[in-house]
Amino acid sequence: MQVPDNPDIRSFLDHLRFEKRYSVHTLRSYSDDLAAFFSYLQDQYGPTTATEITHGHIRSWLAGLKESGISARSIGRKISTLRSYFKYLLKTGRVEASPVDKVITPKSGKRLPVFIKEEDTKELLHSLASTESWKGMNARMLITFFYATGMRLSELINLKEKHLDFAGKRIKVLGKGNKERLIPVSAELLELAKDYVAAKNREIGKAEDAFLVTEKGKKLYPKYAYLLVNSWLKEVKTLDKKSPHVLRHTFATHLLNQGADLNAVKELLGHSSLAA
């Protein structure tokens, strides 16, 4: 698309070419976006100078793009072009304010987190209840705790026995950035933890301070936990992606499906996003 004979646009593109040293491909993208926008202005409003352009003009153009099926990512790029253009005009004294400041960039669509259906989760937990080997017990503890608490892999393998508050029915978790959070848990989960600790003391004896340990009494390492969980998740035939993180998503999804408050679930996860 041909750029309109506009000295402001020519000056802006020269700035990108010679001062910013943008590539030919990037320059063409900027040029095409500006040409499309000013062509729209000409068709809809007639000759319009930079100082006359408002956020309403921009929103109207973007609405038309959205209706024509342009993706949120592409629209976001066009907004970025206009933002850079008006920032340059503002810096060079050609305008007194940027109309793009009042325009919100649409969020790109993200894939929904993978989770296990409730009935499949119940079957998985039921099948784990009959495991007797130490590795089988670790699989049961890992999967049950992931699903019941929403903890990250690193948080669970670093969990210590002293972090289990049996009286208060909660677990203290040390998350990203050493941020502590308390997760309320059921009496059933704590009873399972008591049984595991008793078995650990009886069968392994002296072990590391970690809550979950290997057959040799060493703290679980990430690969051990990852592979062990995945070996059991393979039994869930409806699940495409298999990893411990799927259980974190499952924890959050099931809570929300049961009417839990969104912000409360985010707090339990120790994150601002449910997808993390």
Summary of the structure (lengths in Angstrom):
residues: 276
radius of gyration: 28.0
end to end distance: 40.8
largest distance: 85.1
contacts: 758
relative contact order: 0.09
helix: 59%
strand: 6%
